[in-house]
Amino acid sequence: MAKIYSKETLVTPSMKPKKETVSFLLNYSKALSFIKVGKMNVEVIAN
């Protein structure tokens, strides 16, 4: 069992995200904000 967890995992080229995907996620996270209303949190996307 120790051998399974001690192996170093390598990142293959197919696992790397495209630049467009990273850009989309960063822009989405910049536009997303949370507003607390009473005991609830409301998600707002500012476009």
CHARMM-style PDB file with segment names, atoms N, HN, CA, C and O in Angstrom:
ATOM      1  N   MET     1       0.830  -1.194   0.000  1.00  0.00      PROA
ATOM      2  CA  MET     1       0.000   0.000   0.000  1.00  0.00      PROA
ATOM      3  C   MET     1       0.871   1.254   0.000  1.00  0.00      PROA
ATOM      4  O   MET     1       0.514   2.250  -0.629  1.00  0.00      PROA
ATOM      5  N   ALA     2       2.000   1.219   0.691  1.00  0.00      PROA
ATOM      6  HN  ALA     2       2.290   0.410   1.202  1.00  0.00      PROA
ATOM      7  CA  ALA     2       2.876   2.385   0.770  1.00  0.00      PROA
ATOM      8  C   ALA     2       3.458   2.732  -0.593  1.00  0.00      PROA
ATOM      9  O   ALA     2       3.702   3.903  -0.885  1.00  0.00      PROA
ATOM     10  N   LYS     3       3.682   1.727  -1.426  1.00  0.00      PROA
ATOM     11  HN  LYS     3       3.484   0.776  -1.190  1.00  0.00      PROA
ATOM     12  CA  LYS     3       4.250   1.977  -2.748  1.00  0.00      PROA
ATOM     13  C   LYS     3       3.287   2.777  -3.621  1.00  0.00      PROA
ATOM     14  O   LYS     3       3.726   3.600  -4.425  1.00  0.00      PROA
ATOM     15  N   ILE     4       1.996   2.551  -3.477  1.00  0.00      PROA
ATOM     16  HN  ILE     4       1.640   1.884  -2.823  1.00  0.00      PROA
ATOM     17  CA  ILE     4       1.007   3.267  -4.287  1.00  0.00      PROA
ATOM     18  C   ILE     4       1.053   4.760  -3.992  1.00  0.00      PROA
ATOM     19  O   ILE     4       1.005   5.572  -4.916  1.00  0.00      PROA
ATOM     20  N   TYR     5       1.145   5.131  -2.729  1.00  0.00      PROA
ATOM     21  HN  TYR     5       1.183   4.472  -1.978  1.00  0.00      PROA
ATOM     22  CA  TYR     5       1.101   6.533  -2.348  1.00  0.00      PROA
ATOM     23  C   TYR     5       2.462   7.212  -2.462  1.00  0.00      PROA
ATOM     24  O   TYR     5       2.533   8.441  -2.477  1.00  0.00      PROA
ATOM     25  N   SER     6       3.530   6.448  -2.543  1.00  0.00      PROA
ATOM     26  HN  SER     6       3.473   5.450  -2.530  1.00  0.00      PROA
ATOM     27  CA  SER     6       4.845   7.064  -2.605  1.00  0.00      PROA
ATOM     28  C   SER     6       5.272   7.389  -4.025  1.00  0.00      PROA
ATOM     29  O   SER     6       6.251   8.109  -4.223  1.00  0.00      PROA
ATOM     30  N   LYS     7       4.559   6.876  -5.017  1.00  0.00      PROA
ATOM     31  HN  LYS     7       3.763   6.292  -4.857  1.00  0.00      PROA
ATOM     32  CA  LYS     7       4.906   7.175  -6.406  1.00  0.00      PROA
ATOM     33  C   LYS     7       4.565   8.624  -6.721  1.00  0.00      PROA
ATOM     34  O   LYS     7       3.531   9.148  -6.307  1.00  0.00      PROA
ATOM     35  N   GLU     8       5.459   9.245  -7.460  1.00  0.00      PROA
ATOM     36  HN  GLU     8       6.298   8.819  -7.796  1.00  0.00      PROA
ATOM     37  CA  GLU     8       5.230  10.635  -7.846  1.00  0.00      PROA
ATOM     38  C   GLU     8       4.368  10.651  -9.102  1.00  0.00      PROA
ATOM     39  O   GLU     8       4.680   9.968 -10.078  1.00  0.00      PROA
ATOM     40  N   THR     9       3.306  11.410  -9.085  1.00  0.00      PROA
ATOM     41  HN  THR     9       3.052  11.964  -8.292  1.00  0.00      PROA
ATOM     42  CA  THR     9       2.436  11.495 -10.247  1.00  0.00      PROA
ATOM     43  C   THR     9       2.954  12.563 -11.196  1.00  0.00      PROA
ATOM     44  O   THR     9       3.397  13.628 -10.766  1.00  0.00      PROA
ATOM     45  N   LEU    10       2.896  12.277 -12.458  1.00  0.00      PROA
ATOM     46  HN  LEU    10       2.537  11.412 -12.807  1.00  0.00      PROA
ATOM     47  CA  LEU    10       3.360  13.209 -13.481  1.00  0.00      PROA
ATOM     48  C   LEU    10       2.156  13.804 -14.203  1.00  0.00      PROA
ATOM     49  O   LEU    10       1.165  13.115 -14.443  1.00  0.00      PROA
ATOM     50  N   VAL    11       2.245  15.061 -14.540  1.00  0.00      PROA
ATOM     51  HN  VAL    11       3.050  15.621 -14.345  1.00  0.00      PROA
ATOM     52  CA  VAL    11       1.176  15.729 -15.274  1.00  0.00      PROA
ATOM     53  C   VAL    11       1.391  15.477 -16.755  1.00  0.00      PROA
ATOM     54  O   VAL    11       2.443  15.802 -17.306  1.00  0.00      PROA
ATOM     55  N   THR    12       0.402  14.904 -17.385  1.00  0.00      PROA
ATOM     56  HN  THR    12      -0.453  14.640 -16.937  1.00  0.00      PROA
ATOM     57  CA  THR    12       0.495  14.662 -18.818  1.00  0.00      PROA
ATOM     58  C   THR    12      -0.011  15.878 -19.565  1.00  0.00      PROA
ATOM     59  O   THR    12      -0.797  16.649 -19.014  1.00  0.00      PROA
ATOM     60  N   PRO    13       0.415  16.073 -20.802  1.00  0.00      PROA
ATOM     61  CA  PRO    13      -0.050  17.243 -21.569  1.00  0.00      PROA
ATOM     62  C   PRO    13      -1.561  17.301 -21.718  1.00  0.00      PROA
ATOM     63  O   PRO    13      -2.119  18.391 -21.838  1.00  0.00      PROA
ATOM     64  N   SER    14      -2.236  16.163 -21.714  1.00  0.00      PROA
ATOM     65  HN  SER    14      -1.783  15.278 -21.616  1.00  0.00      PROA
ATOM     66  CA  SER    14      -3.687  16.171 -21.878  1.00  0.00      PROA
ATOM     67  C   SER    14      -4.409  16.702 -20.643  1.00  0.00      PROA
ATOM     68  O   SER    14      -5.589  17.045 -20.719  1.00  0.00      PROA
ATOM     69  N   MET    15      -3.712  16.774 -19.501  1.00  0.00      PROA
ATOM     70  HN  MET    15      -2.754  16.496 -19.440  1.00  0.00      PROA
ATOM     71  CA  MET    15      -4.331  17.251 -18.274  1.00  0.00      PROA
ATOM     72  C   MET    15      -4.218  18.761 -18.103  1.00  0.00      PROA
ATOM     73  O   MET    15      -4.858  19.323 -17.215  1.00  0.00      PROA
ATOM     74  N   LYS    16      -3.433  19.419 -18.919  1.00  0.00      PROA
ATOM     75  HN  LYS    16      -2.913  18.962 -19.641  1.00  0.00      PROA
ATOM     76  CA  LYS    16      -3.260  20.858 -18.783  1.00  0.00      PROA
ATOM     77  C   LYS    16      -4.449  21.577 -19.411  1.00  0.00      PROA
ATOM     78  O   LYS    16      -4.846  21.241 -20.527  1.00  0.00      PROA
ATOM     79  N   PRO    17      -5.027  22.564 -18.716  1.00  0.00      PROA
ATOM     80  CA  PRO    17      -6.183  23.279 -19.279  1.00  0.00      PROA
ATOM     81  C   PRO    17      -5.745  24.241 -20.379  1.00  0.00      PROA
ATOM     82  O   PRO    17      -4.596  24.681 -20.424  1.00  0.00      PROA
ATOM     83  N   LYS    18      -6.680  24.553 -21.255  1.00  0.00      PROA
ATOM     84  HN  LYS    18      -7.613  24.196 -21.219  1.00  0.00      PROA
ATOM     85  CA  LYS    18      -6.415  25.521 -22.317  1.00  0.00      PROA
ATOM     86  C   LYS    18      -6.358  26.914 -21.721  1.00  0.00      PROA
ATOM     87  O   LYS    18      -6.903  27.161 -20.644  1.00  0.00      PROA
ATOM     88  N   LYS    19      -5.702  27.819 -22.419  1.00  0.00      PROA
ATOM     89  HN  LYS    19      -5.260  27.618 -23.293  1.00  0.00      PROA
ATOM     90  CA  LYS    19      -5.613  29.206 -21.954  1.00  0.00      PROA
ATOM     91  C   LYS    19      -6.994  29.843 -21.883  1.00  0.00      PROA
ATOM     92  O   LYS    19      -7.253  30.671 -21.009  1.00  0.00      PROA
ATOM     93  N   GLU    20      -7.874  29.465 -22.791  1.00  0.00      PROA
ATOM     94  HN  GLU    20      -7.663  28.793 -23.501  1.00  0.00      PROA
ATOM     95  CA  GLU    20      -9.230  30.018 -22.807  1.00  0.00      PROA
ATOM     96  C   GLU    20      -9.993  29.605 -21.557  1.00  0.00      PROA
ATOM     97  O   GLU    20     -10.757  30.398 -21.007  1.00  0.00      PROA
ATOM     98  N   THR    21      -9.792  28.375 -21.107  1.00  0.00      PROA
ATOM     99  HN  THR    21      -9.171  27.732 -21.554  1.00  0.00      PROA
ATOM    100  CA  THR    21     -10.474  27.879 -19.910  1.00  0.00      PROA
ATOM    101  C   THR    21     -10.006  28.627 -18.673  1.00  0.00      PROA
ATOM    102  O   THR    21     -10.817  29.030 -17.839  1.00  0.00      PROA
ATOM    103  N   VAL    22      -8.705  28.810 -18.558  1.00  0.00      PROA
ATOM    104  HN  VAL    22      -8.047  28.483 -19.236  1.00  0.00      PROA
ATOM    105  CA  VAL    22      -8.153  29.533 -17.410  1.00  0.00      PROA
ATOM    106  C   VAL    22      -8.638  30.973 -17.415  1.00  0.00      PROA
ATOM    107  O   VAL    22      -9.010  31.509 -16.371  1.00  0.00      PROA
ATOM    108  N   SER    23      -8.636  31.601 -18.583  1.00  0.00      PROA
ATOM    109  HN  SER    23      -8.334  31.165 -19.431  1.00  0.00      PROA
ATOM    110  CA  SER    23      -9.103  32.977 -18.702  1.00  0.00      PROA
ATOM    111  C   SER    23     -10.575  33.095 -18.314  1.00  0.00      PROA
ATOM    112  O   SER    23     -10.956  34.028 -17.608  1.00  0.00      PROA
ATOM    113  N   PHE    24     -11.400  32.158 -18.768  1.00  0.00      PROA
ATOM    114  HN  PHE    24     -11.091  31.400 -19.341  1.00  0.00      PROA
ATOM    115  CA  PHE    24     -12.820  32.172 -18.434  1.00  0.00      PROA
ATOM    116  C   PHE    24     -13.031  32.058 -16.927  1.00  0.00      PROA
ATOM    117  O   PHE    24     -13.816  32.812 -16.352  1.00  0.00      PROA
ATOM    118  N   LEU    25     -12.342  31.129 -16.292  1.00  0.00      PROA
ATOM    119  HN  LEU    25     -11.704  30.516 -16.759  1.00  0.00      PROA
ATOM    120  CA  LEU    25     -12.509  30.928 -14.853  1.00  0.00      PROA
ATOM    121  C   LEU    25     -12.033  32.131 -14.054  1.00  0.00      PROA
ATOM    122  O   LEU    25     -12.662  32.501 -13.062  1.00  0.00      PROA
ATOM    123  N   LEU    26     -10.935  32.745 -14.467  1.00  0.00      PROA
ATOM    124  HN  LEU    26     -10.423  32.445 -15.272  1.00  0.00      PROA
ATOM    125  CA  LEU    26     -10.447  33.934 -13.763  1.00  0.00      PROA
ATOM    126  C   LEU    26     -11.414  35.103 -13.909  1.00  0.00      PROA
ATOM    127  O   LEU    26     -11.692  35.805 -12.937  1.00  0.00      PROA
ATOM    128  N   ASN    27     -11.925  35.316 -15.113  1.00  0.00      PROA
ATOM    129  HN  ASN    27     -11.700  34.746 -15.903  1.00  0.00      PROA
ATOM    130  CA  ASN    27     -12.886  36.398 -15.331  1.00  0.00      PROA
ATOM    131  C   ASN    27     -14.185  36.151 -14.571  1.00  0.00      PROA
ATOM    132  O   ASN    27     -14.783  37.083 -14.033  1.00  0.00      PROA
ATOM    133  N   TYR    28     -14.618  34.898 -14.530  1.00  0.00      PROA
ATOM    134  HN  TYR    28     -14.133  34.141 -14.967  1.00  0.00      PROA
ATOM    135  CA  TYR    28     -15.836  34.555 -13.791  1.00  0.00      PROA
ATOM    136  C   TYR    28     -15.652  34.825 -12.300  1.00  0.00      PROA
ATOM    137  O   TYR    28     -16.538  35.377 -11.647  1.00  0.00      PROA
ATOM    138  N   SER    29     -14.499  34.434 -11.769  1.00  0.00      PROA
ATOM    139  HN  SER    29     -13.779  33.986 -12.299  1.00  0.00      PROA
ATOM    140  CA  SER    29     -14.276  34.630 -10.335  1.00  0.00      PROA
ATOM    141  C   SER    29     -14.136  36.104  -9.983  1.00  0.00      PROA
ATOM    142  O   SER    29     -14.476  36.506  -8.870  1.00  0.00      PROA
ATOM    143  N   LYS    30     -13.643  36.916 -10.912  1.00  0.00      PROA
ATOM    144  HN  LYS    30     -13.367  36.590 -11.816  1.00  0.00      PROA
ATOM    145  CA  LYS    30     -13.549  38.355 -10.665  1.00  0.00      PROA
ATOM    146  C   LYS    30     -14.927  39.005 -10.653  1.00  0.00      PROA
ATOM    147  O   LYS    30     -15.160  39.957  -9.909  1.00  0.00      PROA
ATOM    148  N   ALA    31     -15.848  38.489 -11.482  1.00  0.00      PROA
ATOM    149  HN  ALA    31     -15.659  37.716 -12.087  1.00  0.00      PROA
ATOM    150  CA  ALA    31     -17.182  39.072 -11.593  1.00  0.00      PROA
ATOM    151  C   ALA    31     -18.129  38.572 -10.509  1.00  0.00      PROA
ATOM    152  O   ALA    31     -19.170  39.186 -10.275  1.00  0.00      PROA
ATOM    153  N   LEU    32     -17.792  37.475  -9.848  1.00  0.00      PROA
ATOM    154  HN  LEU    32     -16.946  36.976 -10.039  1.00  0.00      PROA
ATOM    155  CA  LEU    32     -18.675  36.877  -8.849  1.00  0.00      PROA
ATOM    156  C   LEU    32     -18.500  37.553  -7.495  1.00  0.00      PROA
ATOM    157  O   LEU    32     -17.381  37.750  -7.022  1.00  0.00      PROA
ATOM    158  N   SER    33     -19.615  37.901  -6.889  1.00  0.00      PROA
ATOM    159  HN  SER    33     -20.524  37.742  -7.274  1.00  0.00      PROA
ATOM    160  CA  SER    33     -19.564  38.474  -5.546  1.00  0.00      PROA
ATOM    161  C   SER    33     -20.734  37.920  -4.731  1.00  0.00      PROA
ATOM    162  O   SER    33     -21.753  37.504  -5.282  1.00  0.00      PROA
ATOM    163  N   PHE    34     -20.566  37.924  -3.433  1.00  0.00      PROA
ATOM    164  HN  PHE    34     -19.738  38.262  -2.985  1.00  0.00      PROA
ATOM    165  CA  PHE    34     -21.578  37.409  -2.521  1.00  0.00      PROA
ATOM    166  C   PHE    34     -22.106  38.553  -1.675  1.00  0.00      PROA
ATOM    167  O   PHE    34     -21.340  39.367  -1.160  1.00  0.00      PROA
ATOM    168  N   ILE    35     -23.419  38.604  -1.539  1.00  0.00      PROA
ATOM    169  HN  ILE    35     -24.042  37.942  -1.957  1.00  0.00      PROA
ATOM    170  CA  ILE    35     -24.076  39.615  -0.714  1.00  0.00      PROA
ATOM    171  C   ILE    35     -24.842  38.873   0.379  1.00  0.00      PROA
ATOM    172  O   ILE    35     -25.620  37.963   0.094  1.00  0.00      PROA
ATOM    173  N   LYS    36     -24.617  39.266   1.616  1.00  0.00      PROA
ATOM    174  HN  LYS    36     -23.984  40.005   1.847  1.00  0.00      PROA
ATOM    175  CA  LYS    36     -25.308  38.623   2.730  1.00  0.00      PROA
ATOM    176  C   LYS    36     -26.640  39.337   2.958  1.00  0.00      PROA
ATOM    177  O   LYS    36     -26.677  40.543   3.202  1.00  0.00      PROA
ATOM    178  N   VAL    37     -27.724  38.579   2.876  1.00  0.00      PROA
ATOM    179  HN  VAL    37     -27.693  37.599   2.678  1.00  0.00      PROA
ATOM    180  CA  VAL    37     -29.071  39.090   3.098  1.00  0.00      PROA
ATOM    181  C   VAL    37     -29.668  38.284   4.237  1.00  0.00      PROA
ATOM    182  O   VAL    37     -30.071  37.136   4.055  1.00  0.00      PROA
ATOM    183  N   GLY    38     -29.720  38.887   5.397  1.00  0.00      PROA
ATOM    184  HN  GLY    38     -29.392  39.820   5.545  1.00  0.00      PROA
ATOM    185  CA  GLY    38     -30.203  38.163   6.570  1.00  0.00      PROA
ATOM    186  C   GLY    38     -29.241  37.036   6.910  1.00  0.00      PROA
ATOM    187  O   GLY    38     -28.067  37.280   7.187  1.00  0.00      PROA
ATOM    188  N   LYS    39     -29.737  35.796   6.890  1.00  0.00      PROA
ATOM    189  HN  LYS    39     -30.691  35.598   6.665  1.00  0.00      PROA
ATOM    190  CA  LYS    39     -28.897  34.633   7.161  1.00  0.00      PROA
ATOM    191  C   LYS    39     -28.455  33.932   5.880  1.00  0.00      PROA
ATOM    192  O   LYS    39     -27.778  32.905   5.940  1.00  0.00      PROA
ATOM    193  N   MET    40     -28.828  34.473   4.728  1.00  0.00      PROA
ATOM    194  HN  MET    40     -29.377  35.307   4.680  1.00  0.00      PROA
ATOM    195  CA  MET    40     -28.508  33.840   3.454  1.00  0.00      PROA
ATOM    196  C   MET    40     -27.426  34.622   2.717  1.00  0.00      PROA
ATOM    197  O   MET    40     -27.278  35.829   2.905  1.00  0.00      PROA
ATOM    198  N   ASN    41     -26.679  33.921   1.884  1.00  0.00      PROA
ATOM    199  HN  ASN    41     -26.799  32.940   1.732  1.00  0.00      PROA
ATOM    200  CA  ASN    41     -25.720  34.546   0.988  1.00  0.00      PROA
ATOM    201  C   ASN    41     -26.272  34.471  -0.427  1.00  0.00      PROA
ATOM    202  O   ASN    41     -26.706  33.405  -0.865  1.00  0.00      PROA
ATOM    203  N   VAL    42     -26.262  35.583  -1.141  1.00  0.00      PROA
ATOM    204  HN  VAL    42     -25.909  36.448  -0.785  1.00  0.00      PROA
ATOM    205  CA  VAL    42     -26.760  35.645  -2.503  1.00  0.00      PROA
ATOM    206  C   VAL    42     -25.572  35.865  -3.426  1.00  0.00      PROA
ATOM    207  O   VAL    42     -24.760  36.763  -3.206  1.00  0.00      PROA
ATOM    208  N   GLU    43     -25.476  35.028  -4.474  1.00  0.00      PROA
ATOM    209  HN  GLU    43     -26.136  34.298  -4.653  1.00  0.00      PROA
ATOM    210  CA  GLU    43     -24.399  35.158  -5.455  1.00  0.00      PROA
ATOM    211  C   GLU    43     -24.842  36.118  -6.553  1.00  0.00      PROA
ATOM    212  O   GLU    43     -25.944  35.998  -7.087  1.00  0.00      PROA
ATOM    213  N   VAL    44     -23.978  37.065  -6.882  1.00  0.00      PROA
ATOM    214  HN  VAL    44     -23.083  37.162  -6.449  1.00  0.00      PROA
ATOM    215  CA  VAL    44     -24.281  38.042  -7.926  1.00  0.00      PROA
ATOM    216  C   VAL    44     -23.140  38.042  -8.917  1.00  0.00      PROA
ATOM    217  O   VAL    44     -21.974  38.139  -8.533  1.00  0.00      PROA
ATOM    218  N   ILE    45     -23.476  37.933 -10.207  1.00  0.00      PROA
ATOM    219  HN  ILE    45     -24.423  37.855 -10.519  1.00  0.00      PROA
ATOM    220  CA  ILE    45     -22.455  37.997 -11.247  1.00  0.00      PROA
ATOM    221  C   ILE    45     -22.604  39.344 -11.932  1.00  0.00      PROA
ATOM    222  O   ILE    45     -23.641  39.621 -12.535  1.00  0.00      PROA
ATOM    223  N   ALA    46     -21.588  40.178 -11.847  1.00  0.00      PROA
ATOM    224  HN  ALA    46     -20.746  39.953 -11.358  1.00  0.00      PROA
ATOM    225  CA  ALA    46     -21.608  41.496 -12.462  1.00  0.00      PROA
ATOM    226  C   ALA    46     -21.013  41.400 -13.854  1.00  0.00      PROA
ATOM    227  O   ALA    46     -19.806  41.215 -14.009  1.00  0.00      PROA
ATOM    228  N   ASN    47     -21.851  41.524 -14.856  1.00  0.00      PROA
ATOM    229  HN  ASN    47     -22.832  41.674 -14.730  1.00  0.00      PROA
ATOM    230  CA  ASN    47     -21.365  41.484 -16.250  1.00  0.00      PROA
ATOM    231  C   ASN    47     -21.339  42.867 -16.823  1.00  0.00      PROA
ATOM    232  OT1 ASN    47     -20.962  43.049 -17.981  1.00  0.00      PROA
TER     233      ASN     47
END
